[in-house]
Amino acid sequence: MIKVFLFAHLQERAGRQEVTIDKGELTVKELKERLMDEYHLPLDGVMVAVNEQYSLEDEVISSGDVVALIPPVSGG
């Protein structure tokens, strides 16, 4: 099982703070595609951290990993 934490507008859009994925292994790209399909999340520009390390689209996420989806930050 992979635990995915959502922040900011992603959390509001999904209606929850975290999502669990019952899959042994998938890439960051596959995870993003799955979340876009299931929760209709806008993930363009979203950074992905796996086990507190920023990750690229081709990196593999394994069961037991913790993922954070971090939207772009704006401020002023």
N, C-alpha and C positions, 0 to 999 in steps of 0.2 A: 504494500500500500504506500502511496506517495501522498504526502500532505502538502497542500498548496495554500499559502496565505495570500489574501487579497488586500489591497490598500486603496484608499481614496475612492475615486469614482468607480473603480472595479468592484469594490466591496458593495457599494450602493446598487450597482447594476445587477450583480448576482444575488443580492439580498442576503448575503452571509459573509463572514470574515474568513472562512476557510473552506476548502473543498478537498475531498479525498478521492484519489484515483486508484482503483483496484487493478493495478497492472504491474507486472514485474519489472518492465524496462521499456523506456521510450526516450526519444530525443527531445530536446527543448522545443524544436520546431513541431514535432508531433503533439506535444503537450499543448502548445499554443493553439494549434489547429483544433484539437479536441475541445478546449475551453471556449474557443470562438463559436464552434458548432453547438455545443450543449448549453452555454450560458449567454451567447451573443455578446461576448465581451470585445470591446475595441482594443486590440493589443498592439496596434502599430505604435512604435516608439517606446514600448514598455520594456524595461530591463528585467532580466530574469536572474535571480541568484539561487544557486543550488548549494545547500549547506553553507550559507553565508559567503559564497564566492560567486561573483558575476560569471555568467556562463554564455557561451555562444550557441547558436541554433543547432549545431551538429553534436553538441555534447550530450552524453547519455545520462538519463536520470534513472536510478534504480530504486526498487522497493526499499522503504525505510528512509529515503532521502526527504529533506524538507526544502520546499521551493517557495520563494517569495516573488510575487509579481509587483514590480515597482514602477508606477507610471511616472512620466516626466514631471518635474517639479517646476512650477513657475512662481515668481514672487516679485516683490518690488519694494 
